[in-house]
């Protein structure tokens, strides 16, 4: 009877030890799961921040491209106007030369 009681007590001790290990393992698993969830949340927030930064960068690029296009169009318009001005100046110079030439010839006509 005593032997049987001792055996039962040893079995209970083994069961308690097994139960304690299982509880400790479950607690460790739960702790690891919580840490993983926290890391996941942090990474998700960081990814969202990078996504927002990237979206903002794309908007900035689009704005700068629009400004560049506008600047290029303005430059082309300015170059076109400068060319028109050069043509007008050349024509004016030619007209003056013709007028001076005509004027010189008219002076000789009076003599």
TORDOLUM-389714 format. One line per 4 residues: their letters; for each residue x, y, z of N, C-alpha, C, O, CB. Coordinates in Angstrom, 1 decimal, decimal comma, always signed. Atoms other than C-alpha are relative to their C-alpha. Glycine has a CB too. Layout:
a> X:Y:Z:X:Y:Z:X:Y:Z:X:Y:Z:X:Y:Z; ...;
END
This chain:
xxxx> +0,8:-1,2:+0,0:+0,0:+0,0:+0,0:+0,9:+1,3:+0,0:+0,6:+2,2:-0,7:-0,9:+0,0:+1,2; -0,9:-1,2:+0,0:+2,8:+2,4:+0,9:+0,7:+0,1:-1,3:+0,9:+1,2:-1,8:+1,0:-0,2:+1,2; -0,7:+0,0:+1,3:+4,6:+1,4:-2,3:-0,9:+0,6:-1,0:-0,5:+1,4:-1,9:+0,5:-1,4:-0,4; +1,0:-0,5:+1,0:+1,5:+2,1:-4,3:-0,2:+1,5:+0,2:-0,3:+2,3:-0,8:-1,4:-0,7:+0,2;
xxxx> +0,1:-1,4:-0,3:+1,1:+5,5:-2,5:+1,2:+0,8:-0,5:+1,1:+1,9:-1,1:-0,2:+0,3:+1,5; -1,2:-0,7:+0,5:+4,7:+6,4:-3,3:+0,0:+0,1:-1,5:+0,4:+1,1:-2,1:+1,2:-0,8:+0,5; +0,1:+0,1:+1,5:+4,2:+5,3:-6,9:-0,9:+1,1:-0,5:-0,7:+1,8:-1,5:-0,4:-1,4:-0,5; +1,0:-1,0:+0,4:+1,1:+7,5:-7,2:+0,6:+1,4:+0,3:+0,4:+2,3:-0,6:-1,3:-0,2:+0,9;
xxxx> -0,6:-1,3:-0,3:+3,0:+10,4:-5,6:+1,0:+0,3:-1,0:+1,1:+1,5:-1,5:+0,6:+0,0:+1,4; -1,0:-0,2:+1,0:+5,9:+10,0:-8,0:-0,7:+0,3:-1,4:-0,2:+1,2:-2,1:+0,9:-1,3:-0,2; +0,7:-0,3:+1,3:+3,4:+9,9:-10,9:-0,6:+1,4:+0,0:-0,6:+2,1:-1,0:-1,1:-1,1:-0,2; +0,5:-1,3:-0,1:+1,7:+13,0:-9,6:+1,1:+1,1:-0,2:+0,9:+2,1:-0,9:-0,7:+0,2:+1,4;
xxxx> -1,1:-0,9:+0,2:+5,1:+14,7:-9,4:+0,4:+0,1:-1,4:+0,7:+1,2:-2,0:+1,2:-0,4:+0,9; -0,3:+0,0:+1,4:+5,9:+13,7:-12,9:-1,0:+0,8:-0,8:-0,7:+1,6:-1,7:+0,1:-1,5:-0,6; +1,1:-0,7:+0,7:+2,5:+14,9:-14,1:+0,1:+1,5:+0,3:-0,1:+2,3:-0,7:-1,4:-0,5:+0,5; -0,1:-1,4:-0,4:+3,0:+18,2:-12,2:+1,2:+0,6:-0,8:+1,1:+1,7:-1,4:+0,2:+0,2:+1,5;
xxxx> -1,2:-0,5:+0,7:+6,5:+18,6:-13,8:-0,4:+0,2:-1,5:+0,0:+1,2:-2,1:+1,2:-1,0:+0,2; +0,4:+0,0:+1,5:+5,0:+17,8:-17,3:-0,9:+1,2:-0,2:-0,7:+2,0:-1,1:-0,6:-1,3:-0,4; +0,9:-1,1:+0,1:+2,2:+20,3:-16,6:+0,7:+1,3:+0,1:+0,4:+2,3:-0,7:-1,1:-0,1:+1,1; -0,7:-1,2:-0,1:+4,6:+23,0:-15,5:+0,8:+0,3:-1,2:+0,8:+1,4:-1,7:+1,0:-0,1:+1,2;
xxxx> -0,8:-0,2:+1,3:+6,8:+22,5:-18,6:-1,0:+0,4:-1,1:-0,6:+1,3:-1,9:+0,7:-1,3:-0,4; +1,0:-0,4:+1,0:+3,7:+22,7:-20,8:-0,5:+1,4:+0,2:-0,6:+2,2:-0,7:-1,2:-1,0:+0,0; +0,4:-1,4:-0,3:+2,5:+25,9:-19,0:+1,1:+0,9:-0,4:+0,9:+2,0:-1,0:-0,3:+0,1:+1,5; -1,1:-0,9:+0,3:+6,0:+27,4:-19,3:+0,2:+0,1:-1,5:+0,4:+1,2:-2,1:+1,3:-0,6:+0,6;
xxxx> -0,1:+0,0:+1,4:+6,1:+26,4:-23,0:-1,1:+0,8:-0,6:-0,8:+1,6:-1,6:+0,0:-1,4:-0,6; +1,1:-0,8:+0,6:+2,7:+27,9:-23,7:+0,2:+1,5:+0,3:-0,1:+2,3:-0,5:-1,3:-0,5:+0,6; -0,3:-1,4:-0,4:+3,7:+31,1:-21,8:+1,1:+0,6:-0,9:+1,0:+1,7:-1,4:+0,4:+0,1:+1,4; -1,1:-0,4:+0,9:+6,9:+31,3:-23,9:-0,6:+0,2:-1,4:-0,2:+1,2:-2,1:+1,1:-1,1:+0,0;
xxxx> +0,6:-0,1:+1,3:+4,9:+30,7:-27,1:-0,9:+1,3:-0,1:-0,8:+2,0:-1,1:-0,8:-1,2:-0,4; +0,8:-1,2:+0,0:+2,4:+33,4:-26,1:+0,8:+1,3:+0,0:+0,5:+2,3:-0,6:-1,0:+0,0:+1,2; -0,9:-1,2:-0,1:+5,2:+35,8:-25,2:+0,6:+0,3:-1,4:+0,7:+1,4:-1,9:+1,1:-0,2:+1,0; -0,6:-0,1:+1,3:+6,9:+35,1:-28,6:-1,1:+0,5:-1,0:-0,8:+1,3:-1,9:+0,5:-1,3:-0,5;
xxxx> +1,1:-0,4:+0,9:+3,5:+35,6:-30,4:-0,3:+1,5:+0,2:-0,4:+2,2:-0,7:-1,3:-0,8:+0,3; +0,2:-1,5:-0,3:+3,0:+39,0:-28,6:+1,1:+0,8:-0,6:+0,9:+1,9:-1,2:-0,2:+0,2:+1,5; -1,2:-0,7:+0,5:+6,5:+40,1:-29,5:-0,1:+0,1:-1,6:+0,2:+1,1:-2,2:+1,3:-0,7:+0,4; +0,1:+0,0:+1,4:+5,9:+39,0:-33,1:-1,1:+1,0:-0,5:-0,9:+1,7:-1,5:-0,3:-1,4:-0,5;
xxxx> +1,1:-0,9:+0,4:+2,6:+40,9:-33,3:+0,5:+1,5:+0,2:+0,2:+2,3:-0,7:-1,2:-0,2:+0,9; -0,5:-1,3:-0,2:+4,3:+44,0:-31,9:+1,0:+0,4:-1,1:+0,9:+1,5:-1,7:+0,7:+0,2:+1,4; -0,9:-0,2:+1,1:+7,1:+43,7:-34,5:-0,7:+0,2:-1,3:-0,4:+1,1:-2,1:+1,0:-1,1:-0,1; +0,8:-0,1:+1,2:+4,6:+43,2:-37,2:-0,7:+1,3:-0,1:-0,7:+2,0:-1,1:-1,1:-1,1:-0,1;
xxxx> +0,7:-1,3:-0,1:+2,6:+46,3:-36,1:+1,0:+1,1:-0,3:+0,7:+2,0:-1,1:-0,7:+0,2:+1,3; -1,0:-1,0:+0,2:+5,8:+48,3:-36,0:+0,4:+0,1:-1,5:+0,6:+1,1:-2,1:+1,2:-0,2:+0,9; -0,4:+0,1:+1,5:+6,9:+47,1:-39,5:-1,1:+0,5:-0,9:-0,9:+1,2:-1,9:+0,3:-1,4:-0,3; +1,1:-0,5:+0,8:+3,4:+47,8:-40,8:-0,1:+1,5:+0,0:-0,3:+2,1:-1,0:-1,3:-0,6:+0,5;
xxxx> +0,0:-1,5:-0,1:+3,5:+51,4:-39,5:+1,1:+0,6:-0,8:+1,0:+1,6:-1,5:+0,0:+0,4:+1,5; -1,2:-0,5:+0,7:+7,0:+51,9:-40,9:-0,3:-0,1:-1,5:+0,1:+0,8:-2,3:+1,2:-0,8:+0,4; +0,3:+0,2:+1,5:+5,9:+50,5:-44,3:-1,1:+1,1:-0,4:-0,9:+1,6:-1,5:-0,6:-1,4:-0,3; +1,0:-1,1:+0,3:+2,9:+52,9:-44,2:+0,6:+1,3:-0,2:+0,3:+2,1:-1,1:-1,2:+0,0:+1,0;
xxxx> -0,7:-1,3:+0,1:+5,2:+55,8:-43,5:+0,8:+0,1:-1,3:+0,8:+1,1:-2,0:+0,9:+0,1:+1,2; -0,8:+0,0:+1,3:+7,5:+54,8:-46,4:-0,9:+0,1:-1,2:-0,6:+0,8:-2,2:+0,8:-1,3:-0,1; +1,0:-0,1:+1,1:+4,4:+54,4:-48,7:-0,4:+1,5:-0,1:-0,5:+2,0:-1,2:-1,2:-0,9:+0,3; +0,4:-1,4:+0,0:+3,3:+57,9:-47,7:+1,1:+0,9:-0,5:+0,9:+1,8:-1,3:-0,5:+0,5:+1,4;
xxxx> -1,2:-0,8:+0,5:+6,8:+59,3:-48,3:+0,1:-0,2:-1,5:+0,4:+0,7:-2,2:+1,3:-0,5:+0,8; -0,2:+0,3:+1,5:+6,9:+57,6:-51,7:-1,1:+0,7:-0,7:-0,9:+1,2:-1,8:-0,1:-1,6:-0,2; +1,1:-0,7:+0,7:+3,4:+58,9:-52,6:+0,3:+1,5:-0,1:+0,1:+2,2:-1,1:-1,3:-0,2:+0,8; -0,3:-1,4:+0,0:+4,6:+62,4:-51,6:+1,1:+0,3:-1,0:+1,1:+1,3:-1,7:+0,4:+0,5:+1,4;
xxxx> -1,1:-0,2:+0,9:+7,8:+62,0:-53,6:-0,6:-0,1:-1,5:-0,1:+0,7:-2,3:+1,1:-1,1:+0,2; +0,6:+0,1:+1,4:+5,7:+60,9:-56,7:-0,7:+1,3:-0,3:-0,7:+1,8:-1,4:-1,0:-1,2:-0,1; +0,7:-1,3:+0,2:+3,5:+64,1:-56,2:+1,0:+1,1:-0,4:+0,8:+1,9:-1,3:-0,8:+0,3:+1,2; -1,1:-1,0:+0,2:+6,7:+66,2:-56,0:+0,6:-0,1:-1,4:+0,8:+0,9:-2,1:+1,1:-0,1:+1,1;
xxxx> -0,6:+0,3:+1,3:+8,1:+64,6:-59,1:-0,9:+0,5:-1,1:-0,5:+1,1:-2,1:+0,3:-1,5:-0,2; +1,0:-0,4:+1,0:+4,9:+65,2:-61,0:-0,1:+1,5:-0,1:-0,2:+2,1:-1,2:-1,4:-0,6:+0,3; +0,1:-1,4:-0,1:+4,8:+68,8:-59,9:+1,3:+0,6:-0,7:+1,2:+1,5:-1,5:+0,0:+0,6:+1,4; -1,3:-0,5:+0,6:+8,5:+69,3:-60,9:+0,0:-0,2:-1,5:+0,5:+0,6:-2,3:+1,2:-0,7:+0,6;
xxxx> +0,1:+0,3:+1,4:+7,9:+67,6:-64,3:-0,9:+1,1:-0,7:-0,6:+1,5:-1,8:-0,5:-1,4:-0,3; +1,0:-1,0:+0,5:+4,9:+70,0:-64,9:+0,7:+1,4:-0,1:+0,6:+2,1:-1,1:-1,2:+0,1:+0,8; -0,7:-1,3:+0,0:+7,1:+73,0:-64,0:+1,1:+0,0:-1,0:+1,3:+1,0:-1,7:+0,6:+0,3:+1,4; -1,0:+0,1:+1,0:+9,9:+71,8:-66,2:-0,6:+0,1:-1,4:-0,1:+0,8:-2,3:+0,7:-1,4:+0,1;
xxxx> +0,7:-0,1:+1,3:+7,5:+71,4:-69,1:-0,4:+1,4:-0,3:-0,2:+2,0:-1,4:-1,3:-0,9:-0,1; +0,4:-1,4:+0,1:+6,1:+74,9:-68,5:+1,2:+0,9:-0,3:+1,2:+1,8:-1,1:-0,7:+0,5:+1,3; -1,2:-0,8:+0,2:+9,6:+76,3:-68,3:+0,6:-0,2:-1,4:+1,0:+0,7:-2,1:+1,1:-0,4:+1,0; -0,5:+0,3:+1,3:+10,6:+74,5:-71,5:-0,9:+0,7:-1,1:-0,4:+1,3:-2,1:+0,0:-1,5:-0,3;
xxxx> +0,9:-0,7:+0,9:+7,5:+75,9:-73,3:+0,2:+1,5:+0,0:+0,2:+2,1:-1,0:-1,5:-0,3:+0,4; -0,3:-1,4:-0,1:+8,3:+79,4:-72,0:+1,3:+0,3:-0,7:+1,4:+1,3:-1,4:+0,0:+0,4:+1,5; -1,3:-0,2:+0,7:+11,9:+79,1:-73,2:-0,2:-0,1:-1,5:+0,3:+0,8:-2,2:+1,0:-1,1:+0,5; +0,2:+0,1:+1,4:+10,7:+77,9:-76,6:-0,7:+1,3:-0,6:-0,4:+1,8:-1,6:-0,8:-1,3:-0,4;
xxxx> +0,7:-1,2:+0,4:+8,3:+80,8:-76,8:+0,9:+1,3:+0,0:+0,9:+2,1:-0,9:-1,2:+0,3:+1,0; -0,9:-1,1:-0,1:+11,0:+83,3:-75,7:+1,0:-0,1:-1,2:+1,3:+0,9:-1,8:+0,8:-0,1:+1,3; -0,9:+0,2:+1,2:+13,4:+81,8:-78,4:-0,7:+0,4:-1,3:-0,1:+1,0:-2,1:+0,5:-1,4:+0,0; +0,7:-0,4:+1,2:+10,7:+82,2:-81,0:-0,2:+1,5:-0,1:+0,0:+2,1:-1,2:-1,4:-0,7:+0,0;
xxxx> +0,1:-1,5:+0,0:+10,1:+85,8:-80,0:+1,3:+0,7:-0,3:+1,3:+1,7:-1,0:-0,6:+0,5:+1,4; -1,3:-0,6:+0,3:+13,8:+86,5:-80,0:+0,3:-0,1:-1,5:+0,9:+0,8:-2,1:+1,1:-0,7:+0,8; -0,2:+0,1:+1,4:+14,0:+85,1:-83,5:-0,8:+1,0:-0,8:-0,3:+1,5:-1,8:-0,3:-1,5:-0,5; +0,8:-1,0:+0,7:+11,1:+87,3:-84,6:+0,6:+1,4:+0,1:+0,6:+2,1:-0,8:-1,4:+0,0:+0,6;
xxxx> -0,7:-1,3:-0,3:+12,9:+90,3:-83,0:+1,2:+0,1:-0,9:+1,4:+1,2:-1,5:+0,3:+0,1:+1,5; -1,2:+0,0:+0,9:+16,1:+89,4:-84,9:-0,4:+0,3:-1,4:+0,2:+1,1:-2,1:+0,8:-1,3:+0,1; +0,4:-0,1:+1,3:+14,2:+89,1:-88,1:-0,5:+1,5:-0,2:-0,2:+2,1:-1,3:-1,2:-1,0:-0,3; +0,5:-1,4:+0,1:+12,5:+92,5:-87,5:+1,2:+1,0:+0,0:+1,2:+1,9:-0,8:-1,0:+0,3:+1,2;
xxxx> -1,1:-0,9:+0,0:+15,8:+94,1:-86,6:+0,8:-0,1:-1,3:+1,3:+0,9:-1,8:+1,0:-0,4:+1,2; -0,7:+0,1:+1,3:+17,4:+92,7:-89,8:-0,7:+0,7:-1,0:-0,1:+1,4:-1,9:+0,2:-1,5:-0,3; +0,8:-0,7:+1,0:+14,5:+94,0:-91,8:+0,1:+1,5:+0,2:+0,2:+2,2:-0,8:-1,5:-0,5:+0,1; -0,1:-1,5:-0,3:+14,7:+97,4:-90,1:+1,4:+0,5:-0,5:+1,5:+1,5:-1,1:-0,1:+0,3:+1,5;
xxxx> -1,4:-0,4:+0,5:+18,5:+97,5:-90,8:+0,0:+0,0:-1,5:+0,6:+1,0:-2,1:+1,0:-1,0:+0,6; +0,0:+0,0:+1,5:+17,9:+96,6:-94,4:-0,8:+1,2:-0,5:-0,4:+1,8:-1,5:-0,6:-1,4:-0,5; +0,8:-1,1:+0,4:+15,2:+99,2:-94,7:+0,8:+1,3:+0,2:+0,7:+2,2:-0,7:-1,3:+0,1:+0,8; -0,9:-1,2:-0,2:+17,6:+101,8:-93,2:+1,0:+0,2:-1,1:+1,3:+1,3:-1,6:+0,6:+0,0:+1,4;
xxxx> -1,0:-0,1:+1,0:+20,3:+100,9:-95,5:-0,5:+0,4:-1,4:+0,1:+1,1:-2,1:+0,7:-1,4:-0,1; +0,7:-0,4:+1,3:+17,9:+101,1:-98,5:-0,3:+1,5:+0,0:-0,2:+2,2:-1,0:-1,2:-0,9:-0,2; +0,4:-1,4:-0,1:+16,7:+104,5:-97,2:+1,2:+0,9:-0,2:+1,2:+1,9:-0,9:-0,7:+0,3:+1,3; -1,3:-0,7:+0,1:+20,3:+105,7:-96,8:+0,5:+0,0:-1,5:+0,9:+1,0:-2,0:+1,1:-0,5:+1,0;
xxxx> -0,4:+0,1:+1,3:+21,1:+104,4:-100,2:-0,8:+0,8:-1,0:-0,3:+1,5:-1,9:+0,0:-1,5:-0,5; +1,0:-0,8:+0,8:+18,0:+106,0:-101,7:+0,3:+1,5:+0,2:+0,3:+2,3:-0,8:-1,4:-0,4:+0,3; -0,3:-1,4:-0,4:+18,8:+109,2:-99,9:+1,3:+0,5:-0,7:+1,3:+1,6:-1,2:+0,1:+0,2:+1,5; -1,2:-0,4:+0,7:+22,3:+109,2:-101,3:-0,2:+0,2:-1,5:+0,4:+1,1:-2,0:+1,1:-1,1:+0,3;
xxxx> +0,2:-0,1:+1,4:+21,1:+108,7:-104,8:-0,9:+1,2:-0,3:-0,8:+1,8:-1,4:-0,7:-1,3:-0,5; +0,8:-1,2:+0,2:+18,5:+111,4:-104,4:+0,8:+1,3:+0,0:+0,5:+2,2:-0,7:-1,2:+0,0:+0,9; -0,8:-1,2:-0,1:+21,1:+113,9:-103,4:+0,7:+0,2:-1,3:+0,9:+1,4:-1,8:+1,0:-0,1:+1,1; -0,7:-0,1:+1,3:+22,9:+113,2:-106,7:-1,0:+0,4:-1,0:-0,6:+1,0:-2,0:+0,7:-1,3:-0,3;
xxx> +1,0:-0,3:+1,0:+19,7:+113,6:-108,6:-0,3:+1,6:+0,0:-0,6:+2,1:-1,0:-1,4:-0,7:+0,3; +0,2:-1,4:-0,1:+19,4:+117,3:-107,4:+1,1:+0,8:-0,7:+0,9:+1,9:-1,1:-0,1:+0,4:+1,4; -1,2:-0,7:+0,6:+22,8:+118,2:-108,9:-0,1:+0,0:-1,4:+0,7:+0,5:-2,1:+1,3:-0,6:+0,4;
END
